[in-house]
Amino acid sequence: MDGIRFIGQEDFSLDEMRIIQDISTKHFTKISRMLQNPTLTLKMKKHGKILGLLAKKIKYSFHLKVVGTDILISASQADWNLSRGLHGVFENAISEIEHKIKKEKKSWISNK
């Protein structure tokens, strides 16, 4: 994966990293269709919470930075579910990219 850089991957297990890489690759292809030469930096963290003697919940937080030739986007998402949180951060970034592209297309229209 040439255009994706992962930060904080030492806290995740191999199974979790496999899920993260699969989802990231899928969304990277979507983003690369929208932008020329994008690079992604995904910063990941796990936050543990012990609820009792045996119960332990893990909250995942993701911060994504997308750098294109003429665009810079950052998005973040946190969730108790790994795949839902990761999909959420990529969808937030794609939404921001669409918004910026739409705004740039309208910039040539003059106001009278």
matplotlib code that plots the C-alpha trace (Angstrom):
import matplotlib.pyplot as plt

x = [0.0, 2.0, -0.2, -1.4, 0.6, -0.5, 0.4, -0.2, -0.5, 1.6, -1.4, -3.5, -3.5, -2.9, -6.6, -7.5, -4.7, -5.9, -9.4, -8.0, -5.8, -8.7, -11.1, -8.4, -7.4, -11.1, -11.6, -8.2, -9.3, -12.4, -10.4, -7.8, -10.6, -11.5, -8.0, -4.7, -1.8, -3.5, -1.6, -3.4, -2.2, -4.3, -3.7, -5.3, -5.8, -7.4, -9.0, -9.9, -12.5, -12.9, -16.6, -16.2, -14.0, -14.3, -16.0, -13.7, -14.8, -12.5, -13.1, -11.4, -10.5, -9.3, -7.9, -7.4, -5.4, -5.8, -3.3, -3.8, -2.1, -4.4, -6.4, -5.9, -8.6, -8.7, -11.5, -12.0, -14.3, -14.5, -16.6, -16.9, -16.9, -13.7, -15.1, -17.9, -15.5, -13.1, -15.8, -17.1, -13.8, -13.4, -17.0, -16.4, -13.3, -15.0, -17.8, -15.4, -13.6, -16.9, -17.7, -14.4, -14.5, -18.1, -17.0, -14.0, -16.2, -18.5, -15.6, -15.4, -19.0, -19.0, -21.5, -23.4]
y = [0.0, 2.9, 5.8, 4.8, 5.4, 3.9, 5.4, 3.5, 0.1, -1.5, -1.5, -3.6, -7.4, -9.0, -9.7, -6.1, -4.8, -7.1, -5.6, -2.1, -2.7, -4.3, -1.4, 1.2, -0.3, -0.3, 3.3, 4.4, 3.3, 5.5, 8.5, 8.0, 8.2, 11.6, 13.0, 12.8, 11.2, 11.1, 10.1, 9.0, 9.2, 7.1, 7.7, 5.0, 4.5, 2.0, 3.1, 0.3, 0.5, -2.1, -2.5, -5.3, -8.3, -9.9, -7.3, -5.0, -2.7, -1.1, 2.2, 2.8, 6.3, 7.2, 10.4, 10.5, 13.1, 13.1, 15.1, 15.5, 17.7, 20.7, 19.6, 18.9, 17.1, 15.8, 13.7, 11.8, 9.2, 7.2, 4.1, 0.9, -1.2, -1.3, -1.6, 0.9, 3.5, 3.0, 3.1, 6.3, 8.2, 7.3, 8.4, 11.7, 12.3, 11.4, 13.8, 16.6, 15.9, 16.0, 19.3, 20.9, 19.7, 21.1, 24.4, 24.7, 24.1, 27.0, 29.4, 30.4, 31.7, 35.5, 37.1, 40.0]
z = [0.0, -1.4, -0.5, 3.0, 6.2, 9.5, 12.8, 16.0, 14.6, 17.3, 19.7, 17.3, 16.9, 13.5, 12.9, 13.6, 11.3, 8.6, 8.9, 8.9, 5.8, 3.9, 4.6, 4.0, 0.6, -0.5, 0.4, -0.9, -4.4, -4.0, -2.9, -5.7, -8.3, -6.9, -6.4, -8.2, -6.3, -2.8, 0.3, 3.4, 7.0, 9.4, 13.1, 15.2, 19.0, 21.3, 24.5, 27.0, 29.6, 32.3, 33.4, 35.9, 36.7, 33.3, 31.0, 29.0, 26.2, 23.7, 22.0, 18.7, 17.5, 14.0, 12.6, 8.9, 6.9, 3.1, 1.1, -2.7, -5.3, -4.4, -1.4, 2.3, 4.3, 7.9, 9.4, 12.6, 14.0, 17.3, 17.9, 20.0, 16.8, 14.8, 11.2, 11.8, 13.2, 10.3, 7.6, 9.4, 9.2, 5.5, 4.7, 6.5, 4.5, 1.2, 2.1, 2.7, -0.6, -2.5, -0.7, -1.6, -5.2, -5.6, -4.1, -6.4, -9.5, -8.5, -8.0, -11.7, -11.7, -11.3, -9.0, -10.5]

ax = plt.figure().add_subplot(projection="3d")
ax.plot(x, y, z, "-o")
ax.set_aspect("equal")
plt.show()
